[in-house]
Amino acid sequence: MFQDELHRIFKSGDKVTIKELNQTLQTLYDKYHIKKKARSTDLLLLGFRMKRATIDKDGKRQEGALII
């Protein structure tokens, strides 16, 4: 269930900021009662492939990730 929901949220080609990624992952951890602090690198451990990316949000450049 957890993995399925992750794959529905994060799809190949998505660009997300590290902040958004951590917030979304923490929300899922809380929903499934996983006692862990979310880190963007957790997606790598869960089988996702990511590449570092710079994302323009609100006219500012932010660190992010491109889901491969």
VENMO-V437447 format. One record per backbone hydrogen bond with DSSP energy under -0.5 kcal/mol. CO is the residue of the C=O (numbers start at 1). NH is the residue of the N-H. If there is no record, write none. Layout:
BEGIN
((CO/NH) (CO/NH))
END
This chain:
BEGIN
((1/5) (2/6) (3/7) (4/8) (5/9) (6/10) (9/11) (11/14) (14/16) (14/67) (16/65) (17/21) (18/22) (19/23) (20/24) (21/25) (22/26) (23/27) (24/28) (25/29) (26/30) (27/31) (28/32) (29/34) (30/33) (33/35) (34/36) (39/42) (40/43) (41/44) (41/45) (42/46) (43/48) (44/47) (49/68) (51/66) (53/64) (55/57) (55/62) (57/60) (60/57) (62/55) (63/18) (64/53) (65/16) (65/67) (66/51) (67/13))
END
